[in-house]
Amino acid sequence: MNPNKALWEKGDFTRIAASMRESGAALVNTLGVTNGLSVLDLGCGDGTTALPAARLGANVLGVDIARNLVEAGNKRAKDEGLTNCKFQEGDASDLRDLQDRTFDLVVSVFGAMFAPKPFEVTKEMVRVTRRGGRIVMGNWIPNDPTLVAQILRISSSYSPSPPEGFISPMTWGVETNVIERFGGAGIPKEKISFVKDTYTFNFRGSPSEFVAAFRNYYGPTMNAFEAAEKNNRAADLQRELDALFTSQNQSTANDRTSIPATFLRVAVAV
């Protein structure tokens, strides 16, 4: 199996995505989505940004490499009666099923950044976007002190070295890399803009319960714990994550966790 597919089909990312719904909808509300707009959500998961766009009247296609997330997204759309939103399996670096210049807006929020071939990803995103259309990405930032960058940093310190040629998804959080990658797809840097934005995770439970959700359901963290257990270091990993989540929690309620995370928001005019 494709390693990236295996990673995201592992566990149940919908359990984490549940904490991302409010910020996903808030982000979509800033994108100028209008009735009838044709939108591609790439690396869509189970619809954290796809469904809010559909609720605003856009015609949305969500594409994700994980079959279980595609199935979950289609179920969510059906349950809401959103006939203008559908999900299908696909690889962000090879959108062979999608025709050129099809979409007014291509969105990828913490999705396509995890595909292993970044230059192929940008070529595909540009290819399927109509001229005059837009691409918007949300990418985590390497070495950022907030939640997700730190989860991935901590997890990687307990995991085996990546294979030769591996390109970290966190490189998408560096502006010069983004400019280079879209430049390879024919987009001049003047048409690319950046802003640092905040995405808040809102979880119904304590910080330690939120850590447990990552340990049990989030592929990268699951892999880190499996590797740590082999080295008798799982307790150390648990302590590091517990400390991280507790220190960054901004909720004062005992049964709620609210943690903001900084990300790089990329806007591309095609």
N, C-alpha and C positions, 0 to 999 in steps of 0.2 A: 504493500500500500504506500502511496505518496506520504512521506513523513509528516508533511504539513496537514494533510487530511486526517491522519491518525491522531495528531496532536489535538485538533479541534473537535474530533468526534469522541475524544476521551472524556470521561466524566459527564457533566451536564452543565454546559455554559449558561443555559437558561437561568440557573440558580443565581449566577452572578449578574446576568443581564437584568434580572428583576430589580437590582439596586441602581440600575442606570437609566430607568425609564424616564424619570422627571427631567434629568439633564438632557437626555436624547430629544425629548419633545421641545424643550427650551431652545436647544441648538437649531432644530429644524425651523422653529418660528422666526429665526433671524435670517433665513436663506431666501426670503422672497418667493416662497412656493405659491403658485397660483393654480386655479382650477384648469385642468387639462395639460399642465406641464408634464413632459415626459422625463421621468427620473429613474436613474440606475443607482441602486445602493449596493456597493461592491464590498464584499466581506461583511454582509448585512447581519450575521447572526440570526436571531429569531425576530428581528424587526424593530429594534430599539429606535432607529431613525426612519426606517421604511414606513412603518405604520403611521407615525405622526404626519409624514408627508402625504400619505394617502388620505388621511382624515382632512387635510387641507384641500383635497380635490385633485392632487396629482395622479397621474397614471404611473405606478411604481413597479419596477422589477427589482427584486432582491436576489443577488447572486452570492452564494457562499459555498465553500469547498466541503463543508460538513453536512452530510445527509440528515443527521438528526436535527440540526438547526434549521435546515430548509423545511423539514416536516413540521417542526414547531412553529415556524413563521407562517406557513400556509394555514395551520390550524388557528393561530391567533387571528389572521385576516378573515378566515371563514367565520369564526366565532363573533367577530365584530361586524360581519356583513360587508366587508370591504372588497367589493368585486373589482376594484381598480388597483388591487395590490396582489402580486403573486411572487412566489419564490421558486428558484431552481438552482440545482447544483452547477458549479462552475469554478474555474481556476482564474484568479485575477491576472495571472500572467499569460493566459491563453483563452480569450473570450471568443472562441471559434464559432459559437452558436449565435453571436450577435453581429448584426450588420454594421457597416461603417455609418457614421454620422446619424445615429439613431436617437440620441438623448439630448434634451436641453440642459440637463443638470446631472452630473455624475458625483455621487457622494460616497466617501469612504471614511468612516469614523472608527479609528482603531481596528481597521479591517485589512485593507490591502497592504498596509505596512508590514504585515506578518507573512506575506507571500515571499518566497525565496529569491525571486528574480526581479529586482526593483526596476531595471531599465525596461524589461518586458512589460511590467505593470504600467509604467507611464505611457509606453507606446500604445497599449491596449486602451487605456482610459482616454487618451487623446483621439484615437481612431474612432471610438464609438460615440464621441461627443460631436454634436452639430456645430458647424462654424457659427460663431457668435454665442455659443453656449458656455457653460462654466463647469469647472471641477472644483470640488471642495473636499479637502482631507482634514482629518483630525489625527495627529500623530503624537505619541508619547515622546518625551524629551530625555535623552541620555543624561545620567548623573543629576537629574532634577531631584530636589529634596522631597518632593511630594510622593503620594502613595504608590502609584503604579510603577514608576521608574525604580522606586526602592524595593518593591516586591520582586521585580525582575532582577535587580542587582543582587539582592540577598539570595534569591533562588539559584542564580547562576553560580554563586560561590559554593554551593553544595552539589552542583551537577557536574557531570563529566564534560571535558572540553568538547566544543562543537566540532563537527567534521571539517576537514580542510575545504576551504572555499566558502564556508558559511558567512553570510552577510547578516549582521544583527539587524532585527527590525527597528531597533532604536536609532539606527542611522537616519531613519526618516524624520527624526526630530531635529536634524541639523540643516539649517537653511541652505548652505552651500551644496549639500548633497541633493536637496530637492531641486535646486536650480539646475544642477548638472543633469539630473535624471530627466526632467522635463525638457531640457535643452536637447537631449538625445532624441526626443520625440518631436522636435521642431518648434518648441515654444520658447520665445525669447524671454530673458529674465524680467523685462519690463512688464510682462503680462502676469507675473507671479507676485503675490503679496502675502505677507505673514503677519500674524498677531498671536501673542500668547493669550490663551483663554483658560477658563476654569471649568472643570467637569466635576460634579459632586456625586459621590456614591451615597445613597440613602438606603440603609439596611435595617430591617426590622429585627433587631437583636443586638446583643452586646458586641463590642469589638472582638472578643475571643470567639464568639459564635460566627462572626463574619470571617475570621481567620479559618475556622473549621470549614466554612463553605468553600473557600479557596483550596484548602487541603483536600477536600473530598470531590470537588467538581470542576476545578480550573486546571486544564491540562498542564501548563508549565509548572504550576505549583505541585500538582500531583507527581510529576516527574522528579521534581526536586526532592520531595519527601521520599520517594522510592530510592533515589540515589543516596540520600542521607541515611536512610535505614540500613543500607548495606555497609555503611561506615560507622554505624552506631552514633550518628550525629543528628538523628531526627529531633531529639529533645532540644538541641541547640537551635535548630532551624525554627522549631515551634516558639522558643523564647524570643528569638529575634523578631519574628512576625507579630507575636503578641505585643511586644514593646512598640513596634512600628504603628500598628493599628490603634493601640491605646493612646499613644502620644499625639496622633493626628486626628483623632476623633473630636469633632466640635459639638456633638450633641450633649446636652446635659441630662437627658432622660436615660434611665438605666436600661431600657429595652429598645433603644434606638442608637444607631451609629450613623454619623454623617461626616464624610471625609472628602474634602476638596482635593482635586489633583490638577496640576497645570499641564496643558498640552499645547502643541504648536498647531495653530489653525492656518491652513494653506488654501489660498484662493487662486485659481488659474483661469484666465480668460482665453478661450480657444478661438 
